[in-house]
């Protein structure tokens, strides 16, 4: 049984190539999910916003491409390719693509 889905096994891949941009929208690709862990790839077109929400686990964001503004409980953080931020469980947060943006999201409960 494979726990990781939607990615080729035993092959070198680039995660940013695994999720596509959709004009004026965001898109998600679930890679792994169970009761304790979610691993998701996301893309946002430039100026697209995911409104304020929260997760029930700690969320680790890793920027794969572009630049985005992550608002955590009222404070803006400008993240660029290669940078990471951890969002504590239940903290209100939102994200806006400053440019076209791709990132991985890992939620651990």
C-alpha positions as protocol buffer text, in pm:
chain_id: "A"
residue {
  index: 1
  type: UNK
  ca { x: 0 y: 0 z: 0 }
}
residue {
  index: 2
  type: UNK
  ca { x: 135 y: 344 z: -97 }
}
residue {
  index: 3
  type: UNK
  ca { x: 73 y: 623 z: 151 }
}
residue {
  index: 4
  type: UNK
  ca { x: 197 y: 891 z: -89 }
}
residue {
  index: 5
  type: UNK
  ca { x: -45 y: 948 z: -375 }
}
residue {
  index: 6
  type: UNK
  ca { x: -39 y: 1147 z: -699 }
}
residue {
  index: 7
  type: UNK
  ca { x: 341 y: 1138 z: -738 }
}
residue {
  index: 8
  type: UNK
  ca { x: 552 y: 891 z: -934 }
}
residue {
  index: 9
  type: UNK
  ca { x: 744 y: 650 z: -714 }
}
residue {
  index: 10
  type: UNK
  ca { x: 1118 y: 585 z: -744 }
}
residue {
  index: 11
  type: UNK
  ca { x: 1174 y: 883 z: -972 }
}
residue {
  index: 12
  type: UNK
  ca { x: 1335 y: 1223 z: -922 }
}
residue {
  index: 13
  type: UNK
  ca { x: 1068 y: 1491 z: -949 }
}
residue {
  index: 14
  type: UNK
  ca { x: 1039 y: 1864 z: -891 }
}
residue {
  index: 15
  type: UNK
  ca { x: 745 y: 1941 z: -663 }
}
residue {
  index: 16
  type: UNK
  ca { x: 675 y: 2277 z: -828 }
}
residue {
  index: 17
  type: UNK
  ca { x: 602 y: 2092 z: -1154 }
}
residue {
  index: 18
  type: UNK
  ca { x: 336 y: 1879 z: -984 }
}
residue {
  index: 19
  type: UNK
  ca { x: 72 y: 2152 z: -949 }
}
residue {
  index: 20
  type: UNK
  ca { x: -53 y: 2382 z: -1225 }
}
residue {
  index: 21
  type: UNK
  ca { x: -162 y: 2743 z: -1222 }
}
residue {
  index: 22
  type: UNK
  ca { x: -527 y: 2818 z: -1297 }
}
residue {
  index: 23
  type: UNK
  ca { x: -595 y: 3176 z: -1414 }
}
residue {
  index: 24
  type: UNK
  ca { x: -745 y: 3390 z: -1135 }
}
residue {
  index: 25
  type: UNK
  ca { x: -775 y: 3092 z: -896 }
}
residue {
  index: 26
  type: UNK
  ca { x: -585 y: 2865 z: -663 }
}
residue {
  index: 27
  type: UNK
  ca { x: -539 y: 2491 z: -706 }
}
residue {
  index: 28
  type: UNK
  ca { x: -450 y: 2206 z: -471 }
}
residue {
  index: 29
  type: UNK
  ca { x: -303 y: 1860 z: -516 }
}
residue {
  index: 30
  type: UNK
  ca { x: -321 y: 1620 z: -221 }
}
residue {
  index: 31
  type: UNK
  ca { x: -8 y: 1405 z: -183 }
}
residue {
  index: 32
  type: UNK
  ca { x: -73 y: 1231 z: 150 }
}
residue {
  index: 33
  type: UNK
  ca { x: -352 y: 1249 z: 403 }
}
residue {
  index: 34
  type: UNK
  ca { x: -454 y: 1065 z: 717 }
}
residue {
  index: 35
  type: UNK
  ca { x: -585 y: 1160 z: 1061 }
}
residue {
  index: 36
  type: UNK
  ca { x: -249 y: 1303 z: 1170 }
}
residue {
  index: 37
  type: UNK
  ca { x: -88 y: 1439 z: 853 }
}
residue {
  index: 38
  type: UNK
  ca { x: -179 y: 1621 z: 533 }
}
residue {
  index: 39
  type: UNK
  ca { x: 72 y: 1700 z: 259 }
}
residue {
  index: 40
  type: UNK
  ca { x: -66 y: 1930 z: -9 }
}
residue {
  index: 41
  type: UNK
  ca { x: 81 y: 2122 z: -303 }
}
residue {
  index: 42
  type: UNK
  ca { x: -86 y: 2455 z: -381 }
}
residue {
  index: 43
  type: UNK
  ca { x: -63 y: 2716 z: -652 }
}
residue {
  index: 44
  type: UNK
  ca { x: -208 y: 3067 z: -658 }
}
residue {
  index: 45
  type: UNK
  ca { x: -226 y: 3292 z: -957 }
}
residue {
  index: 46
  type: UNK
  ca { x: -90 y: 3643 z: -905 }
}
residue {
  index: 47
  type: UNK
  ca { x: -311 y: 3851 z: -670 }
}
residue {
  index: 48
  type: UNK
  ca { x: -531 y: 3552 z: -580 }
}
residue {
  index: 49
  type: UNK
  ca { x: -613 y: 3530 z: -210 }
}
residue {
  index: 50
  type: UNK
  ca { x: -708 y: 3237 z: 9 }
}
residue {
  index: 51
  type: UNK
  ca { x: -920 y: 3407 z: 277 }
}
residue {
  index: 52
  type: UNK
  ca { x: -861 y: 3386 z: 650 }
}
residue {
  index: 53
  type: UNK
  ca { x: -904 y: 3037 z: 792 }
}
residue {
  index: 54
  type: UNK
  ca { x: -730 y: 2807 z: 1042 }
}
residue {
  index: 55
  type: UNK
  ca { x: -611 y: 2447 z: 1063 }
}
residue {
  index: 56
  type: UNK
  ca { x: -646 y: 2210 z: 1356 }
}
residue {
  index: 57
  type: UNK
  ca { x: -277 y: 2113 z: 1333 }
}
residue {
  index: 58
  type: UNK
  ca { x: 53 y: 2296 z: 1298 }
}
residue {
  index: 59
  type: UNK
  ca { x: 113 y: 2396 z: 936 }
}
residue {
  index: 60
  type: UNK
  ca { x: 455 y: 2411 z: 770 }
}
residue {
  index: 61
  type: UNK
  ca { x: 471 y: 2619 z: 451 }
}
residue {
  index: 62
  type: UNK
  ca { x: 761 y: 2583 z: 206 }
}
residue {
  index: 63
  type: UNK
  ca { x: 775 y: 2816 z: -95 }
}
residue {
  index: 64
  type: UNK
  ca { x: 852 y: 2630 z: -419 }
}
residue {
  index: 65
  type: UNK
  ca { x: 808 y: 2917 z: -667 }
}
residue {
  index: 66
  type: UNK
  ca { x: 721 y: 3285 z: -660 }
}
residue {
  index: 67
  type: UNK
  ca { x: 641 y: 3514 z: -372 }
}
residue {
  index: 68
  type: UNK
  ca { x: 344 y: 3539 z: -138 }
}
residue {
  index: 69
  type: UNK
  ca { x: 213 y: 3735 z: 155 }
}
residue {
  index: 70
  type: UNK
  ca { x: 109 y: 3516 z: 446 }
}
residue {
  index: 71
  type: UNK
  ca { x: -95 y: 3696 z: 711 }
}
residue {
  index: 72
  type: UNK
  ca { x: -73 y: 3523 z: 1049 }
}
residue {
  index: 73
  type: UNK
  ca { x: -309 y: 3661 z: 1310 }
}
residue {
  index: 74
  type: UNK
  ca { x: -286 y: 4013 z: 1161 }
}
residue {
  index: 75
  type: UNK
  ca { x: 90 y: 4017 z: 1084 }
}
residue {
  index: 76
  type: UNK
  ca { x: 210 y: 4000 z: 722 }
}
residue {
  index: 77
  type: UNK
  ca { x: 508 y: 3783 z: 627 }
}
residue {
  index: 78
  type: UNK
  ca { x: 651 y: 3812 z: 275 }
}
residue {
  index: 79
  type: UNK
  ca { x: 785 y: 3469 z: 175 }
}
residue {
  index: 80
  type: UNK
  ca { x: 1000 y: 3391 z: -129 }
}
residue {
  index: 81
  type: UNK
  ca { x: 1127 y: 3074 z: -296 }
}
residue {
  index: 82
  type: UNK
  ca { x: 1313 y: 2850 z: -53 }
}
residue {
  index: 83
  type: UNK
  ca { x: 1167 y: 3010 z: 260 }
}
residue {
  index: 84
  type: UNK
  ca { x: 954 y: 2839 z: 524 }
}
residue {
  index: 85
  type: UNK
  ca { x: 715 y: 2948 z: 797 }
}
residue {
  index: 86
  type: UNK
  ca { x: 535 y: 2744 z: 1062 }
}
residue {
  index: 87
  type: UNK
  ca { x: 179 y: 2841 z: 1149 }
}
residue {
  index: 88
  type: UNK
  ca { x: 62 y: 2720 z: 1490 }
}
residue {
  index: 89
  type: UNK
  ca { x: -260 y: 2518 z: 1509 }
}
residue {
  index: 90
  type: UNK
  ca { x: -580 y: 2723 z: 1521 }
}
residue {
  index: 91
  type: UNK
  ca { x: -405 y: 3052 z: 1432 }
}
residue {
  index: 92
  type: UNK
  ca { x: -608 y: 3257 z: 1183 }
}
residue {
  index: 93
  type: UNK
  ca { x: -415 y: 3302 z: 858 }
}
residue {
  index: 94
  type: UNK
  ca { x: -455 y: 3391 z: 492 }
}
residue {
  index: 95
  type: UNK
  ca { x: -231 y: 3398 z: 185 }
}
residue {
  index: 96
  type: UNK
  ca { x: -208 y: 3615 z: -124 }
}
residue {
  index: 97
  type: UNK
  ca { x: 3 y: 3550 z: -432 }
}
residue {
  index: 98
  type: UNK
  ca { x: 224 y: 3856 z: -471 }
}
residue {
  index: 99
  type: UNK
  ca { x: 340 y: 3687 z: -791 }
}
residue {
  index: 100
  type: UNK
  ca { x: 234 y: 3348 z: -922 }
}
residue {
  index: 101
  type: UNK
  ca { x: 300 y: 3126 z: -622 }
}
residue {
  index: 102
  type: UNK
  ca { x: 353 y: 2756 z: -556 }
}
residue {
  index: 103
  type: UNK
  ca { x: 410 y: 2608 z: -211 }
}
residue {
  index: 104
  type: UNK
  ca { x: 389 y: 2287 z: -14 }
}
residue {
  index: 105
  type: UNK
  ca { x: 170 y: 2270 z: 291 }
}
residue {
  index: 106
  type: UNK
  ca { x: 229 y: 2007 z: 559 }
}
residue {
  index: 107
  type: UNK
  ca { x: -24 y: 1991 z: 842 }
}
residue {
  index: 108
  type: UNK
  ca { x: 66 y: 1782 z: 1146 }
}
residue {
  index: 109
  type: UNK
  ca { x: -186 y: 1707 z: 1420 }
}
